[in-house]
Amino acid sequence: MSAPSDHVLNALVDICGPDYARLGRSVDTVAGHRVPFVAVPATTTMAAEVLRLAREHGLMTLTRGSGSKIDWGAPRNGIDLLIDTGRLSGLWNHQIEAATAEIGTGTPVRALQSALALHGQRLAADPPSRTATVGGMLAVNEAGPLRHRFGTPAEHVLKVTYVDRAGVVSESDGEDGRPGLAEIDGVITSAVVRLEPLPGARRWVTVAVPTPLQIIKLSETAREVEPSALEIDLPADGLSGTLVALLEGPNETDVVERSDRLAEAWGASAGVAPIAPPWWGRYPFDRTEVALRLAVSASDLPAALYALGDATGGAVPARGSAGVASVFAVLPGSLGPERAARIVESVRHVLMARNGRVVVVSAPAETARRIEMAAYRDLF
């Protein structure tokens, strides 16, 4: 950063307004370091001016939504300016009949879903980050349980408006209606998305899974009733795993019939509930732990979990989509960088032979600095 602080701050205030540009505070940290400046633009034009200013003065920028994933992936050091998207929020051009809407990317996903529910609609995406914004979700294509049936968030995006690092405003509808979100280097300010009807009924069917090997057969049985999601939860004790299918539909009768049919097929240990289990749609890790994402075919998921257990010396907690085999596993942060790196490398070799991959999503600061972390946009 070459420009004097006062000059930069005054310029940011001129662009965003006196209440929406400031020096960084203790909450404005990236990779453990306080960022010098924070700007909160309210429009695409403002965002473009902020990025042009940053380029003119050689400032390294980073976009922030709620900040729930700001330290995920490879550490991003030397950030001079946080561009906060909190004012780039709202629901516009909601075409109810066409089932589309334009969303400001600073909009919290939960707030968006609440607004759409008033019209009997939803965005078929459920990122596990509880405070995720639309922009943060799209930046890494963060998918939750609904990915099983509806795909990733990017598959529901028809067009995005963004500002590149040079401050140039552009739009993208990508190929086949899917914007190349991962290739956008800048600030996404809004997205036009495709909506789905809000289901009239939902049921969760649960069955115990004593060993990972049972996941394959139980998952194949579940496909016959067309679940919206199929999630596995394997705690660290390695003995009390659970497989849960979410069944949705326009009416109660259909959903109850399919749920009962699946529960009967799964056997005596299966049960049906009108609410999700407490762990549903939540990550199994916290900031003190090393979070891995395993991406492998559903049929190879048990082998991947066993390989991870062998490398670690015991069962590890794991949770995620059994149907599309995108599962998060957890290593204790106390392992240390060297041991964690050896475990990851061992599992990586196993998964490569099965056309799978493992990426390190999140880790304590010291481990993150010394282990091979995934690039932010490659996490999902």
C-alpha positions in Angstrom: 0.0 0.0 0.0 1.7 3.2 -1.2 -0.9 5.9 -0.6 -1.2 7.9 2.7 -3.9 6.6 4.9 -5.8 9.9 5.2 -5.9 10.3 1.4 -7.3 6.8 0.9 -9.8 7.1 3.6 -11.1 10.5 2.4 -11.4 9.1 -1.1 -13.4 6.1 0.2 -15.7 8.4 2.2 -16.3 10.5 -0.9 -17.4 7.4 -2.8 -19.4 5.6 -0.1 -20.4 8.3 2.3 -19.1 9.2 5.8 -20.8 6.3 7.6 -19.8 3.7 5.1 -16.0 4.0 4.9 -13.7 3.7 7.8 -10.4 2.4 9.2 -10.3 -1.3 10.0 -11.3 -2.4 13.5 -10.6 -5.5 15.5 -13.5 -7.4 13.8 -12.0 -6.6 10.3 -9.3 -9.3 10.2 -8.1 -11.6 7.5 -5.6 -14.4 8.2 -5.2 -13.0 11.7 -4.3 -9.4 10.5 -6.4 -6.3 10.8 -7.2 -4.8 7.4 -6.4 -1.1 7.2 -9.6 0.0 5.4 -13.3 -1.0 5.0 -15.7 0.3 2.4 -19.4 -0.4 2.2 -20.7 0.5 -1.3 -24.4 0.7 -1.9 -24.5 0.3 -5.6 -22.6 -1.3 -8.5 -21.3 2.1 -9.5 -19.9 2.7 -6.0 -18.3 -0.7 -6.0 -16.7 0.1 -9.4 -15.3 3.4 -8.1 -13.9 1.7 -5.0 -12.1 -0.9 -7.1 -10.7 1.8 -9.5 -9.4 3.7 -6.4 -7.8 0.5 -5.1 -6.1 -0.2 -8.4 -4.9 3.4 -8.6 -3.2 3.2 -5.2 -2.0 -0.4 -5.4 -4.4 -1.7 -2.7 -5.1 -5.4 -2.3 -8.9 -5.9 -1.9 -11.1 -8.7 -0.6 -14.9 -8.9 -0.7 -16.7 -9.7 2.5 -20.4 -10.7 3.0 -21.1 -11.9 6.5 -17.5 -13.0 6.9 -18.5 -16.6 7.8 -15.9 -18.1 5.3 -13.4 -15.2 5.1 -10.5 -17.4 6.5 -11.3 -20.5 4.6 -8.9 -21.8 2.0 -5.3 -20.7 1.5 -4.5 -17.7 3.7 -4.9 -14.4 1.9 -2.2 -12.1 3.3 -1.6 -8.5 2.6 -5.2 -7.3 2.3 -5.5 -3.5 2.4 -9.2 -3.0 1.8 -12.3 -5.0 2.6 -15.3 -4.3 0.4 -18.3 -5.1 2.6 -21.4 -6.0 0.6 -23.9 -5.3 3.4 -25.6 -2.5 1.5 -25.7 -4.4 -1.8 -28.8 -6.2 -0.7 -32.4 -6.6 -1.7 -34.8 -8.5 -3.9 -35.7 -6.9 -7.2 -37.6 -7.7 -10.4 -39.3 -10.7 -8.7 -41.2 -12.3 -11.5 -43.4 -14.7 -9.6 -45.0 -16.4 -12.7 -41.6 -16.7 -14.4 -40.1 -17.9 -11.1 -37.0 -15.6 -11.4 -35.7 -12.7 -9.3 -32.7 -10.4 -9.1 -30.9 -10.5 -5.8 -28.3 -8.2 -4.3 -25.4 -10.3 -3.3 -25.1 -8.8 0.2 -28.5 -10.3 1.0 -28.5 -13.0 3.7 -29.7 -16.3 2.2 -32.0 -16.8 5.2 -33.6 -13.4 4.7 -34.1 -14.1 1.0 -35.8 -17.4 1.7 -38.1 -15.8 4.1 -39.1 -13.2 1.6 -39.6 -15.7 -1.2 -41.7 -18.0 1.1 -44.4 -15.3 1.3 -45.0 -16.0 -2.4 -44.7 -19.8 -2.1 -41.2 -19.9 -3.6 -37.6 -20.6 -2.6 -34.1 -20.6 -4.0 -33.2 -24.3 -4.0 -29.9 -23.8 -2.1 -29.2 -24.2 1.6 -25.6 -23.3 2.4 -24.6 -24.6 5.8 -22.9 -21.3 6.8 -25.7 -20.0 9.0 -25.1 -16.3 8.2 -24.2 -16.8 4.5 -25.0 -14.1 2.0 -25.9 -14.7 -1.6 -22.6 -13.4 -2.7 -20.6 -15.5 -0.3 -22.5 -18.6 -1.3 -21.9 -18.0 -5.0 -18.2 -17.0 -4.5 -17.4 -20.6 -3.6 -20.6 -22.3 -4.9 -21.4 -23.4 -1.4 -24.0 -26.2 -1.4 -25.9 -27.9 1.4 -28.2 -30.9 1.5 -30.5 -29.8 -1.3 -27.5 -30.3 -3.7 -28.6 -34.0 -4.0 -31.7 -33.1 -6.0 -31.2 -29.5 -7.2 -27.5 -29.2 -7.8 -25.2 -26.4 -6.7 -26.2 -22.8 -6.3 -24.4 -21.8 -9.6 -26.9 -24.0 -11.4 -29.7 -21.7 -10.4 -28.0 -18.5 -11.5 -29.1 -17.1 -14.9 -27.0 -14.0 -14.9 -24.6 -12.0 -12.7 -23.6 -8.4 -12.6 -20.0 -7.9 -11.3 -17.2 -5.4 -11.2 -13.7 -6.6 -12.1 -10.4 -5.6 -10.5 -10.0 -2.8 -13.0 -13.4 -1.3 -11.9 -15.2 -2.3 -15.1 -18.8 -3.3 -14.7 -19.8 -6.4 -16.7 -22.5 -9.1 -16.9 -22.2 -12.8 -17.5 -24.6 -15.5 -18.4 -21.9 -18.0 -19.0 -22.4 -21.1 -21.1 -25.6 -23.1 -21.0 -27.1 -20.5 -18.7 -24.5 -21.0 -16.0 -22.2 -18.1 -15.3 -18.5 -18.9 -14.8 -18.6 -17.7 -11.2 -15.3 -19.2 -10.3 -13.6 -17.1 -13.1 -14.9 -13.8 -11.8 -12.1 -11.8 -10.1 -13.8 -8.9 -8.5 -17.1 -8.1 -6.8 -20.3 -9.8 -7.8 -23.0 -7.2 -7.0 -26.2 -9.0 -8.1 -27.5 -12.2 -9.5 -30.6 -13.2 -11.4 -31.7 -16.6 -10.1 -34.2 -19.3 -11.0 -36.7 -20.1 -8.2 -38.5 -23.3 -7.3 -42.0 -23.8 -5.7 -41.9 -24.1 -1.9 -42.8 -27.7 -1.0 -46.1 -28.2 0.7 -44.8 -31.0 2.9 -41.5 -32.4 4.2 -40.4 -35.5 6.1 -37.0 -36.8 7.3 -36.4 -40.5 7.3 -33.6 -41.7 9.6 -31.8 -45.0 9.8 -28.8 -46.1 11.9 -25.6 -46.8 9.9 -23.2 -48.8 12.1 -20.5 -48.9 9.3 -19.7 -46.8 6.3 -20.1 -49.9 4.0 -23.9 -49.8 4.6 -24.2 -46.3 3.1 -24.1 -47.7 -0.5 -27.0 -50.1 -0.2 -29.1 -47.8 1.9 -28.5 -44.9 -0.5 -29.5 -47.0 -3.5 -32.8 -47.9 -1.8 -33.5 -44.3 -1.1 -33.3 -43.3 -4.7 -36.5 -45.1 -5.4 -38.5 -42.5 -3.5 -36.7 -39.5 -5.1 -35.3 -37.7 -2.0 -34.4 -34.0 -2.1 -31.4 -34.7 0.1 -29.5 -37.7 1.4 -27.1 -36.9 4.3 -24.8 -39.0 6.4 -23.5 -38.1 9.9 -20.7 -40.2 11.3 -19.6 -39.1 14.8 -16.0 -39.7 16.0 -16.9 -42.8 18.0 -17.3 -44.7 14.7 -20.3 -46.6 16.0 -23.4 -44.3 15.9 -23.7 -43.1 12.3 -26.9 -41.9 10.8 -28.3 -41.7 7.3 -31.2 -39.3 6.7 -33.3 -38.7 3.6 -35.4 -35.6 3.1 -38.6 -36.2 1.2 -40.5 -33.2 -0.2 -43.6 -32.7 -2.3 -46.6 -30.5 -3.0 -49.0 -32.4 -0.7 -48.9 -34.3 2.6 -50.4 -37.5 1.4 -47.7 -38.1 -1.2 -44.8 -37.3 1.1 -46.1 -39.4 4.0 -46.6 -42.4 1.6 -43.1 -42.2 0.2 -41.6 -41.7 3.7 -43.3 -44.7 5.1 -42.3 -46.8 2.1 -38.6 -45.8 2.6 -38.7 -46.4 6.3 -40.2 -49.9 5.7 -37.4 -50.6 3.2 -34.7 -49.4 5.5 -35.9 -51.7 8.3 -36.8 -51.7 12.0 -34.2 -49.1 13.0 -35.7 -46.5 10.6 -38.0 -43.7 11.7 -39.9 -40.8 10.2 -40.0 -37.2 11.6 -41.6 -33.9 10.5 -38.4 -31.9 11.6 -34.8 -32.3 10.7 -32.2 -33.8 13.1 -30.2 -31.1 15.0 -27.1 -31.6 12.9 -28.9 -31.3 9.5 -27.4 -28.7 7.2 -24.6 -27.8 9.6 -20.8 -28.2 9.2 -19.2 -30.8 11.6 -16.2 -28.6 12.3 -15.2 -25.4 14.1 -12.3 -22.9 13.8 -10.1 -25.0 16.1 -10.2 -28.0 13.8 -8.9 -29.0 10.4 -11.8 -29.4 7.9 -11.4 -31.6 4.9 -13.8 -32.0 2.0 -13.9 -35.4 0.3 -15.2 -35.5 -3.2 -15.5 -39.0 -4.6 -18.1 -41.2 -6.2 -20.9 -42.4 -3.9 -19.7 -46.0 -4.3 -16.2 -45.1 -3.3 -17.2 -43.0 -0.2 -16.8 -45.8 2.3 -13.3 -46.6 1.0 -12.4 -42.9 1.3 -13.7 -42.8 4.9 -11.8 -45.9 5.8 -8.6 -44.5 4.2 -8.9 -41.4 6.3 -9.5 -43.4 9.5 -6.4 -45.6 8.7 -4.2 -42.5 8.1 -5.5 -40.8 11.3 -5.4 -43.9 13.5 -9.1 -44.1 14.3 -12.5 -43.0 13.1 -13.0 -39.3 12.4 -16.2 -37.3 12.4 -17.7 -36.9 8.9 -20.9 -35.3 7.5 -22.3 -34.5 4.2 -24.1 -35.7 1.1 -24.1 -39.4 0.8 -25.9 -39.3 -2.6 -23.4 -37.1 -4.4 -20.5 -38.0 -2.1 -19.4 -34.5 -1.0 -18.5 -35.0 2.6 -16.7 -33.0 5.2 -14.4 -34.8 7.6 -12.7 -33.3 10.7 -9.2 -33.7 12.1 -8.3 -32.3 15.5 -6.5 -29.0 15.4 -4.1 -30.4 18.0 -2.6 -32.8 15.5 -0.2 -30.1 14.3 0.7 -29.0 10.8 3.1 -31.8 9.9 0.9 -34.6 11.0 -2.2 -33.1 9.3 -0.2 -32.7 6.1 0.9 -36.3 6.2 -2.8 -37.5 6.7 -4.0 -35.3 3.9 -1.3 -36.5 1.5 -2.1 -40.1 2.3 -5.8 -39.7 1.6 -5.1 -37.7 -1.5 -3.2 -40.6 -3.1 -6.1 -43.0 -2.3 -8.7 -40.7 -3.8 -6.7 -39.9 -6.9 -6.7 -43.6 -7.8 -10.5 -43.4 -7.6 -10.9 -40.1 -9.5 -11.7 -38.3 -6.3 -10.1 -35.4 -4.4 -9.6 -34.0 -0.9 -9.2 -30.3 -0.2 -8.4 -28.6 3.1 -11.2 -26.1 3.6 -10.4 -24.6 7.0 -7.7 -25.0 9.7 -6.2 -23.1 12.7 -4.0 -20.3 11.7 -0.6 -22.0 12.3 -1.7 -25.1 10.4 -3.2 -23.1 7.6 0.2 -21.3 7.1 2.1 -24.6 6.8 -0.3 -27.0 5.0 -1.4 -27.1 1.4 -4.8 -25.3 1.5 -7.3 -25.2 -1.3 -7.7 -21.9 -3.2 -10.8 -20.1 -1.9 -12.8 -20.6 -5.2 -11.8 -24.3 -5.3 -13.3 -25.3 -2.0 -16.6 -26.7 -3.4 
